[in-house]
Amino acid sequence: MGDTTEKFPAGKTVITSDHALKLEFVPEWIAIVGSGYIGLEFSDVYTALGSEVTFVEALDQLMPGFDPEIGKLAQRVLINPRKIDYHTGVYASKITPAKDGKPVTIELIDAKTKEPKDTLEVDAALIATGRAPFTQGLGLDKINVQTQRGFVPVDERMRVIDANGELVPHLYCIGDANGKMMLAHAASAQGISVVEQVCGKDHVLNHLSIPAACFTHPEISMVGLTERWPRTPFGFVMFNPDGSLDGNPGIKGGEEPQAREKAEKEGFEISVAKTSFKANTKALAENEGEGLAKLIYRPDSGEILGVHIFGLHAADLIHEASNAIAMGSRIQDIKFAVHAHPTLSEVLDELFKSAKVRRKASLGPELRFSLILHWLKLTFLVQLVNLLQSKLLGVV
């Protein structure tokens, strides 16, 4: 079950990602509302075609859904050297398409105070604030299922949950419509999981093992938890009938605590390891040394909590980490794996090798001898006491 982009005053100058590759002209200046996956990818496309790009971002920083370190490096490589400027901390409260020779106008308001901030005049505007579920007209109300801003509530097995918290018999919901992870390959994995269950084999899909990628150049990829709570992962924004933004973006996803919040809540420690593409022979040979890989893990157990990559072919490299999480592999299990040289995969090799997992305390030979000696002494004393007690009882 899929999704849709919300209706917006259309035309050939105010578009969504569904139409962004079908423009009949290359705009000299295009505004992109939203700096997540979709916005970044299309900024890559349009700047390559010669357009100037302006980002409009509601939060205080660009790329708010990415790991901060990854986002900072990506901004330095993908945005700063290019013909891209940006406005952060503002909403696009109203967008008026070009008409009668007039440009597209975008009215910006402060995200916190809602006071007017600025008005942009551009050749085109791309709405890249995410996607909304396409679940209207399914008759869910007839079976007592209440959607949450359009998303169908499901359990970990994709079984639909009604308004009373009960499972609806024989009814599953997969894909964007359940809001768990709005990615095509996530929907496919959910479908396979449901088929397993229908065939009598219990299966629970680990969504933390599903990777995500942003297809810029270089690419960005991630799997598992971020170090801290992501602000807008896989979000969506609702629009009013007149085309203005709702004003309060409805964010779906990212509701579970991320690594540091989870560690504080459950009482364990996390560590971070990082490696650079600048040390990778193949990346340097291709003049693509700008890149970073980041590992978030538990130093006590070696559990991999998350991996984030920015660099050449990051979307391909992430699968080694994704498969490790899916299989429950620990760092100590995979850090001795051998990678061909020279390959980009050595970035992950160095990443896992640099992680420090604490070994459980082992007893040295002297300590073992001392403990054995103490145990023998204690055993002797216990036997001596028992012997004396038996003799005293015999005298009495």
Secondary structure as GFF3:
##gff-version 3
##sequence-region A 1 396
A	DSSP	beta_strand	3	4	.	.	.	ID=ss1
A	DSSP	beta_strand	14	16	.	.	.	ID=ss2
A	DSSP	beta_strand	29	33	.	.	.	ID=ss3
A	DSSP	alpha_helix	37	48	.	.	.	ID=ss4
A	DSSP	beta_strand	52	57	.	.	.	ID=ss5
A	DSSP	alpha_helix	68	74	.	.	.	ID=ss6
A	DSSP	pi_helix	75	79	.	.	.	ID=ss7
A	DSSP	beta_strand	84	88	.	.	.	ID=ss8
A	DSSP	beta_strand	90	96	.	.	.	ID=ss9
A	DSSP	beta_strand	104	110	.	.	.	ID=ss10
A	DSSP	beta_strand	116	122	.	.	.	ID=ss11
A	DSSP	beta_strand	124	127	.	.	.	ID=ss12
A	DSSP	beta_strand	132	133	.	.	.	ID=ss13
A	DSSP	three_ten_helix	140	143	.	.	.	ID=ss14
A	DSSP	beta_strand	159	161	.	.	.	ID=ss15
A	DSSP	beta_strand	167	172	.	.	.	ID=ss16
A	DSSP	three_ten_helix	175	178	.	.	.	ID=ss17
A	DSSP	alpha_helix	184	198	.	.	.	ID=ss18
A	DSSP	three_ten_helix	207	209	.	.	.	ID=ss19
A	DSSP	beta_strand	212	214	.	.	.	ID=ss20
A	DSSP	beta_strand	219	224	.	.	.	ID=ss21
A	DSSP	alpha_helix	259	266	.	.	.	ID=ss22
A	DSSP	beta_strand	271	276	.	.	.	ID=ss23
A	DSSP	three_ten_helix	277	279	.	.	.	ID=ss24
A	DSSP	alpha_helix	281	285	.	.	.	ID=ss25
A	DSSP	beta_strand	292	297	.	.	.	ID=ss26
A	DSSP	beta_strand	304	311	.	.	.	ID=ss27
A	DSSP	alpha_helix	314	327	.	.	.	ID=ss28
A	DSSP	alpha_helix	331	334	.	.	.	ID=ss29
A	DSSP	alpha_helix	346	354	.	.	.	ID=ss30
A	DSSP	alpha_helix	365	395	.	.	.	ID=ss31
###
